[in-house]
């Protein structure tokens, strides 16, 4: 049994007490606190003690979030309390008023299915009232007095009672009860048996809380002063405005409003835009110049008045001069130049034509962006470039609505304002590299911009009025078309810029790149020159690209090394030759693509399209003893693997016609490999190359080394059309091949090939694999078969019997 002296009465009770865990609360002795009890085990504990002495043990749990605490979730020191009142609520919870009696510690927890229970021992206060204790008590009292004044949450009566307390233990517990801050600090006060230790903990906690309260009061004071200042300024401004109106004088904002009024009149806006601007100006007149909304309205009016509503530049009328400028800026690129000249010619005849929407598609470095700048120079128009690479927000195109802080018009309106005219050449760079997310799809927003039937009423979210874009000449650039949405691609006139041939790169280097780099590096003053053999060596051994970007880098590299020779007062290389290139650039980085000429059995030359131009693709086939299995290697994609399987099935189905021993096919394994295995490859256009290499390996007949081929095959041996013929033909020409086999259905694309390529290459168009074999093998002779042995060439042999007729 335990015994407590409390208010002139002695309380005796068992040391085995039910436990009620507390959340976010530490209860101290001699404190009367209301509790709301709702957890089932806590309710059961209350029900139990109400039948007895009404005494229980309360202890704070370690984590507030724990719903059903176990003994491990509870602190070991708590308070023995007595229930004074209990009120049962309709929802099953209980509201109780408890009074703290004494500190107690858990000796051990006891098993009980209905509620937590423990054997406890009382903890007496260790009171040694020294000088330090008195000093701490006075310090805590002073801090608590300041705390009460700053917090404004504690009644003044509490402060009076605390200051007049003589009992040090009760004093410390009362201060801790009313102290804010962390539960951990209060628990430390409860666990401290030594009163002096409690006072030290309270002094530190009060000091930290006072710092926070002083800072809060300081911030509150600053905010109040700022608010009072703003209200005072507004009030005085309204008084001044009223006085000036009575005197007939204009306000402070009158000159600015008059200036904006004149700007609106001089802008020559559309009727809708002018009405909108004047309405906003009327709103601005009624606002305080210092209000944030006035700044927003003023910025909007400035955007409206700075737009080129009627301002346009006059196009260069001399078509011959325009053509000469285009030729001076770029070598080749005949088709885009012709399209610009056609537009100018139509414009001169009609005086009004909708701006074309052109899309330059080609590998990196072929001059797409610089050609757009050249078009603007040739037409004598302003040039605006907007890069769309990585743009994923629709507001980049259409602008933000004015409800957002810091809202601005989209890139289109910003570009037109920058140009200062309504008919610039507007280049939308990297249109194939846009993406979309939760903020919208910029490609969809471009549908209106790049549609000649709609862009005359383009509505930017910020301006919120229609702006006519029909006079703008839009040019977009892209490396590939398959990443552009079909609806957007349909609105643009696609002009392909193929990779440059060696002789074209030679001319570009001589006319543009070498003079540019000589001047940029200061070598034009000392007479440095590049001979043709040096440029050829750089093109063939140090660059492998469709464009000329890396070619310019290597030329610049050589120029810098010559400049260093001059700066170091060494012997300067005045003439750069093919031999000196290696001295400047080191060992060749690329080995020229050469087709294997020896041992051509089981080898065929195909062609591939890449985003940086065309490449030749060697297909190798090897046979070995086995069980008729087919192995595919070379990091082939799914479609390319299907092409190889189709070629294998065709060879087996037409073995007799091709002169292949059918019995041999059952006893060998076939391995098809495409070299450069680290590079992923896919697509159906290598089908005829795989079929040719396969037939060559199975018949032992070598293929011609000067022949390249491209085309998709069917199981029946038909040749289907392919894409990227231009780039593939350039790759075949670059590899010095003489014959190119292409599908007959690609005949329409031959006219688009560069003249030198179509002149140097013998282009053979085929419709069936039989024709491919006749061209790919020097001594191809198909065996003569009897009519009953010959298969129908129109389709593969079917294992099913013919249908008897319609059902």
C-alpha angles and dihedrals in degrees: 000000000000127000131203130184106219127169097333093315133097118226120199122189142152121276088229104085135173113244128227111191116219125215120211092349137096114197118207130201118273091021121123110211134169116231131194109214120193111142111106097236092047091049089051090052091053091048089053098051094043087068091054138026094326092235123133141157121252123194134173118248119230098233122040093208095059107110101188107025122203123206089270090059093059134081115243097231122064142136134278107227139185122220110235100176136007128195122186113215125210093249092061097259124121130225111207135179112216134185123211113235108174146339113264138177130215113250093184139333119248130214117257127152097206102046144353115278135179143176106243137190125208119244117215123210117258100221119182104159103208133161089266090054091052091048092049091048092053092046093050091047091053092046091047091051091054090044092055092049094050099041097048090198100096120076117245090236090066091055092050093051093046094050091051095049116117097182104090094200093051090045092055093045093049093050091047091050093056095039117107122210131079126353089224091065092051091047090053089053090050093049094049110096092183109082092209090057089051091053092050091052091048092049092054093045093048091049092054093046092049091054090054093046092049090051091048090051090049092051091046090051093050092050091048092050092049091049092048090049093051092047090048092050092048092048093049091045091053090048092051090047091052092047092049091049090052090050092046093243124138121246128251092264095052097095091050092047091049090050092051090046090056091046090054091051092048095047093074092217126181115271092256093048094047092050091051093048093049091050090053090047090054089052090050092054090058095049132086109254088228096056118105091230090060090058091052093050093045091052091049093052091048090054091049094050095045095056117105097242094161104002114113137159123238115247121235105260101197104092092191090056091048090051092049092052091051091049092048092053100043137025116223117344090130099169100055090045091052091050092054092049091049090053092051092048093052090046091055092051099044101026087212124061131149113254112260121245105221126182117199108204122187147110121295116283100024093115105262097141096039090049089058090053089048091052090055091050092048093050091042091236133137115266125222124181124193120181113216096183108131095002109147104160122090089210089068086072104029100029131232124291114250092247088081122082111249093013117170138179119269127267093269095058092040090053093050091049090050091049093050092213136081095226107053127141101258115200117199101194125205095007089167093063100064120117137188137226140156090310092066141267115289091193089063091049089054090059090080094042095052098041111096090204094055109028093078086079101037109165118204114202092228099049091036091201131096119267123192113237096168093104093054117102103220119201121181127190130207139166095212136014102211093078092054113091111251093238091055094044089052091060094056133072104232118218115182121217106199124203117280122258121231095260090049091051087048092056093044090052094048096044102035120003102047096046090045094052094041089056094042091054096041094245096123087077094059098045103251115167139179120225121215094254090058093053091046091051092051092048096048103035106028107032134047109178143115093236134042103249096107090041089060090048093054092047088051089049091056091046092054092051091051089048089053090052089053093047091050090051091240126141104292120223102233096177121043110209134178091265095050092051091074090051090056101037102030126222117359112270097206134042113218113256105256126179116232109254100180125072097009095173108123093007129110132171116234132175132236135197120221134175089258096048138282129323135189115247122206117209117200127192125189128184126205139164112289147103103296097278125154121219122192122194138163099084093284120185124234095263093048091050089053089052090053091050091048090052090049092049091048091051093051094045093049097036095127094048090050094047095248120147105241092205091056091056090062093054103046138070119222123214119195114192133178110200126234089057095184091068116081113234131189143154136087099257094093090065098105092044090054092046091049094049090046094051090045091055094046096046097035092232117139120232125232111267094212095059127093124183142189132182145110119254134210127211088257092057098254120144117231126200123265137201133241094043093151094057093042093051090050089052091051090049091048089053089054095242118157105205130048121191114203136166114275089232088065091064090108090061095055091079089061094058119108110267094239091052095049090045097049098039124069101223115206118192117205136183102189138035091244089067091048092055092050089055099038097050125058096212103027113160118161114218117255111249131193115249092253090053096048116096125220103267094204094073141001120273111273121218090213123087117246116272116262093224142289117328 
